[in-house]
Amino acid sequence: MSLHEECGVFGVISPQRADVAHMAYYGLYALQHRGQESCGIVINDDGVFSSHKDPGLLSEVFSADILSRMPQGNMAVGHVRYGTTGGSSRSNCQPVEVNHQKGKMALAHNGNLSNAAELRDTLEMLGAIFHSTSDTEIIAYIVTRERLRSPSIEDALSAAMNFLDGAYSLVLMSAQKLICARDPHGFRPLCYGRTPEGMYVAASESCALKAIGAEFVRDLEPGEILVFGPEGIVSRREHCGRQKKKLCIFEYIYFARPDSVIDGVSVHGARMQAGRILARRHPAEADIVVGVPDSGLDAALGFAMESGIPYGIGLIKNKYIGRTFISPGQNTRVDQVRIKLSAVEESVRGKRVVLIDDSIVRGTTSGRIVKLLREAGAKEIHMRISSPPFLHPCYYGTDIDSRDHLIACHHTAEETAEIIGADSLGYLPAAELGALIGGEGYCSACFDGKYPTPVPSDTRKDRFEQKLSEKRRKS
């Protein structure tokens, strides 16, 4: 068990027909770190929708030939997916497309609904038929239902938000409008910008705006609905202020790219601050500070700057491993960590090493990384983690659905250090999380168990698939 990336959403609207497919492709490419299971793009050419989506990385799903055959249009929405709910089949690829008597819609979603199981049960009892096992289709169904009784798509989305609990940052496209929405807690990031050509772009992270030459305008407020259409830009805030802001703190620790800025806070700066705090709260006598690529590097630099211990490159990541990498089977005596990471012996041989990583989940990967450094000749290894220990499941998108395999639920820091082979272990104190972003307004339920929404009755990641299996057995 290890942590995986979140999903990434992207949308673009142009004042005239343009090559929006390539715009979406490059924007999603900058968000590839958020999801590597599947991807998709839907083009809107004056109300005519064209789409392509499949499991795989962007470079696998969208070849140059496929991109060249996608039509020009005035709008596009795109998605890169890591499935925290539902399987990895093609039916769960996004954006979700819907045709109804009032028109068409394409929807891309980042986050997890905490009341998804209850909503799905209610909708199925009313006759709804679902084609996927993701909660995104639930959102699309409710929005469509409300659209049939509402004067506009933005009114429908606003009405639908009254039924949704949990995390959702959405990019939605109708025949004439591009609409973005962020849940009232603001669990997941969402921002928008403008290109020199007058295109408006929405994305999960600001790094995607920079990738296509768009200037960042601002982040959406929690609960805000932003409409780009014939009337220009309209901000609807009827859901704003209904809940306390609870942006997932793990966006800063792990999920987001370090060059992104979320809600006015630099991700790189937040990780540097985590490293500084670790150096103060868990100092170590050492010769070098080493970060685990990629999300441990910024914190390692912060630790080195605060402690005065030199920063060094002790681990190299194989940058060519992606989703299609064939993991070694049980009969193959090859350690997957060795394929993904390699120790730099010259940097660590005979030295006392401070090793910085973003988290420990089960402890298996950490143990293998420590072993790599030991074999490279490290004399001591003092592991420091730029997050508090994981003690609780997450219902808003982080891939932690059970306490069973969380090593911190069953072992102290001292015991965990012994298990992974480190000389010492120190976590970022939960009380210091606010210092990463300079204030409150974050969710840390996976660390402290303080959930902003009711806890779901069924918390399994594959709950929809399990229910389908149970229904088949009964029939």
N, C-alpha and C positions, 0 to 999 in steps of 0.2 A: 504493500500500500504506500503510495506517495501522492503528493499534491500535484494537481494538474492545473493547466491554465483555465481561465475563464473564456467566455465567448466574446467575439468582437462584432460590432455592428457599424455599418457605414451607409450613408445616403448622400446623394448629390442631385441638385436641381439646377438646370441651365436655362437662361433666358431664350436660347435658341437651340436647335438640334445640334448635338455635338457627340464626340466619341466618349460618351459617359461610361461605356464598358471598361475602357482602359483606365479612366479615372477611378472607378470602383476597384479595379484590379490592383492598382498601385496603392490605393488607400488601405485595402484589405491586407496587402503584402506587409504594410507597416504594422498591422494588427495580428499578424500570423502567430506571434507568441501567445496570444490569448486563446487560440484554438487550432488544433492540428488534426482533428478527426474528419472534418468535412468542410465544404465551403460552397457558396452559391452567389449568383448575381441575377437580378431581374431588371430588365430594361423596359422603360416606358417610352414608346414612340407615339405621342399624340393619342394616348389611350390604348394602344396595342401593346400588350405585354409579351416579352420574349425572355426566356430564362435558361440558365444552365447551372446545374448543381450536382455534386457527387461526393462520395467519401474521398478523402485525400487532401494533400496540401495544395495550395493554389497553383504551384508550378506543375503539379501533376494533373489537376482537373482542368486548368485553363491553359492549354497549349497556345502557341502563337496562331495556329490555324483556327482554333475555336474562337479566340478573341477577334480575329480578323473577320469572321463570319457573323459576329454579333452585330445587330443593327445599331445605327446611331439613334439617339433619342434625346429627350429633354429631361429625363429623370432616370435614376437607378438606385436600387438598394442592394446591399450585399451583406454577407455574414461569413464569419469563420467560427467553427463550433468545436468546443469540447463538451461532451454531453455529461452534465452532472445529474440530469434526470432523463431517462430513456436510453435506448441502445444506440449503436453507431450505424444502423442500417440507413439505406438511402431515403427511406420514408421520413427519417428524422432530420434530413438535411434542410437547411433554411436558405433563403427566406421562404415562409409559408405563403402559398398563393391561394386566393379564394375568389370564386366567381359567384355573384349573387344578383338578384333582380334589380338592384340599384347600381351595379357596376362591378368593378374589380378592386382587389386589394392585395398587396404583397407586404409581409410583416417579418421583420428580423428582431430578435429578442436576446438580451443578455441578462441573466439572472435566474433565480428560482422562485416560483410561487410557493409560499408556505402552506397555502390552502388548496393546492392543485388537486389533491386526491378527493377532497370534499366537493370541489367544483365539478370535477369530471363525473363523479358518481351522480350528482344532481342532474347534470346535463344528459347523461346516458339514460336516466330514468324518464327524462322528458323526450327521449327519442333521438338524441344526438348520436351520430356515428363518427368515430375517430379513426383516422388512417395511420396515425403515428403514436408513439408512446412518450412524446415530449410534452411539457406543459405549455409550450409555445402555441400548439394547436388549440389549447383551451382558451388562451387569450384571443386568438383569431376568431374562434367560434363566438365568444361573448361580444367582441367588437362587431362582428357581422350581425348577430342578433339585434344589437342595439342600433345598428345602422338602418335596419329595416323599419325601425320606428322613430328615427331621428332625422332632422332636416339636413344634417351634414355629417361628414365622416369625423370631424373633430368633436362634434356633439356626441357622437356614438362612442368615441374613445373616452371622453370624459365620463359618460355614463358607465362604461365598462370598468373604469378604474374604481368605482364604488364597490365592485365585487372582488377585486384582486388584493390579496395580501402578500407581502414579501417583496422580493427584489425583481424589478423589471425596468430596464432601459430599452426603449423601443424606437425603431425607425420604421415608419409605415408609409406606404405609397398607394395613393388612389390614382384615378385617371388624370386628375388635375393638380393634386397636392402632394407635397412631401411633409410628413408630420413626425415630430420627435416628441417623446414623453419620458419622464423620469419618475419613478415611484415616489410617494410622499416622504419616505424616509431617506431617499437618495442613496440607497445601498450601493448602486453601481454608477460609474461615471458616464457622462454624456456631455459633449460640447459641440459647438459649431463655429464655422469660419467662412471666409469669403475669398474667392480667387480674384486675381486682377481682371479676369474676363467677366466677372459678375456672377459667377456660379456660387451657390451656397452649398456648404458641405457640413454634414453632421457625422460624428464619429465617437467611438468609445473613448479614445484618447487623443490628446493634442498632437502626438507624434504622427498620426495619420494625416492630419491637416498639413503639417510641414512637408510630408512626403510628396504631396501633390501641389505644393506651392501656394496653399491657402493661408491667409492670415487669420490667426485665432481671434474670435470675437469675444466669446464668453462660454462658461459652463451653464447648462440648464440648471435652474433651481430645483430642489426636490419638490415633486408634485407638479412641475410646470409642463404644459403642453405648448409646443412651438410649431406653428403652421406656416409653411412656405407655399404660397399659391398665387392666384391671379390678383388677390387684394394686397399682395406684398407679404410682409412678415407680421404675424399676429401671435402675441404671447397670451396664453390663457393660464390664469393662476388660481382658479377656484379650488384646486387641491393643495395649493401651497400653504404651508404653515399649519396643516392639520396634524402633523406628527413631528416629533423631534428628529432632527437630522441624524442619520446613522450610517454614514459612508463606511463601507468595509475597510477597516484599517489594514487588512492584508493586501489591498490594492497597492499601498505604499511599500509594504514589506516584500512582496513577491510578484503579484500579478502584473502590474503595469511596467512599461518600459521606462528605464531611468531618465530618458530625455523628455518624458511627458510631464505636464503640469496639471494636477487635478484639484479643482476647487481652490485655485490660487496657491497650491503648495507643490513645490518641486519634488518629484519622486526621488531623484538623486539626492537632494538635500535631506529628505526624510531618512533615507538609508544611511547617509553619512552621520546623521544625528544618532541613529540607533547604535552605530559603531562607537561613537563617542561615549554614549551612556554605558555601553558594555565595558569600555576601558575604565570608566570610573567605578562602576559597581562590581565588576569581576576582573580586577587587574591580574596580570600574570608576568612573571619574569621570563622573558623570551628573547630570541634573537631576530625573529622575523614574523610578520603578520601575513597570512595567506587567506584569500577568499575563495570560496567554492563558486565557480562560474555557473550562471552569470549574476544571479541576484545577490550573491554574497560579496561581490567585489566592492561595491560602494561602501557597505558597512565595514569591510576590512580596511578600506582607506581611512574611514573615520576613526576606527580604533587605532590605527597607526599614528594618525595625526595627534590624537589626544594623548596617547601613551608615550610617544617618542620612539617607539619600536619601529624599525624600518619595515616598509611595505614591500612585498616581493611577489613575483609570479611563481607560485608553487604547483599550480594545477593548470593543465591545458585541456580545453574542451574540444572534442571533435565536432566541428560546426556542420558537418554534412549528414549527421544522423537526424532523421525526421520520422514521421509517422510510419513510413514503409520499412523502416529498419526491422529486419527479422530477428526477434529476440532469440537468444540461445535456448534450446530445449533442455529438458531434464537430462538427456543423455549426452549433452555437450558440455564439457568441462571448461566453459568460457564464462568469465564473469562479465556481465553486461556493463558494470561500472567501469571495468578496465577498457572497454571499447569506447565508452563515452568520455572518460577522463584519463589523463596521463599525468603522473607526477614529474616535476622538473627536479631531477636529483641534485643538480648543481646548486639549486636554491635552498634545499632543505637538508642535505646530508650533514649529519653531525650537529644540527641546530635544534634549539627549542622553538617550537612552532606554535603560534596562536592561529587556530583554524576557525574561520568565520563562515557560517552558513545561515540561511534564512529561517530554517525550521528543522525539527526532528519529528517525524510522524511515527513510524514503526521502529526506526532505529537501524534497520538493515542496511540502507544505503550509507548512512553515516559511518557505520562500522566498516564498510568496505572502503570508504574514502580514507578513514584513519589507517586502515591496513595498507593502502597504497603508499601513504606517506611514511609509514614504518619501514616498508620494504625499500623505499627510496633513501633510507638512512636517517630519518628524523629521530632525534634523541628523545624529545618530549613533544607531546601534542596536547595543547590546551584548547578544547573546543568551546567556542562562544556562539550563541544562537541569537540572531537579531529579532526574535519574536519571543513572547512568553511560551510556556509549554502548552500544547494542545490538550485540553481536558474535556471538551464537549463537542458534540456534532454541530455542523452548520446546516441551516435550512435555507440559505440565501445564495448558494452558488459554489462555495468552496467545497471541494470533493471530500468531505468528512461526514459520513453518515452513521458512524457507530463509535462507541468508546472502546470496543473490544480490542482493537489493534493499536490504540494510542499508547505508546510506551510510557508517557508521563502519567497516565492514569494508574499505572501499576508499579512504577519505580520512582524513587527519588532521583535527584540530579546526580548524587554520588553513585547510586546503583546503576543509573543509565551510563555514566562515564565508564564504569567497569565493563558493562555489557558491550559497548561500542569500542572499547580498547583505548580510550583517551585517558590522559593523566588527570584532567579535571574538566568540568563542564559548568557553564554558566549561561542562564537564559536572561533575556531582556525582562526586567520586572514589569508586570502588567500595569502597575501604577505609573509607569513612565511612558506609556503609549501616547498620551496626549502631547508629550514633548516632541514627538516626531512631526506633528502637524501644527504645533503651536496653539493647541486649545482642545475643546471638546467637540462633540458632533460626529462621533465615530462608533461603529459597531465592533465589539470585541467579544461577542458571545461565545466564540469557539475557545476563548481563553478563560472567561469568567462565568459563562452560563447565564448571563443577563440578556435574555432574548427580547427584542423590541416588539415581536408579534407572538401570538399564541403558538405553542409547539404543536406541529402536525401530529395527527394520530398514527399515521404510517410514515415512517422516516426512511424506508429503504430506497436506495437509488433506483432500483429496478421495479418499483412498486407497481407501475402500470403493466409491465411485462408479466410480473407474477400474477396479477389479477387476470390477465388474458389467459395464462396457462391454467389457472384454477377454473375459469369458465369453460375452457375446452374439455377439461377432465370431467366436469359435471355434466356436460352435454354428450 
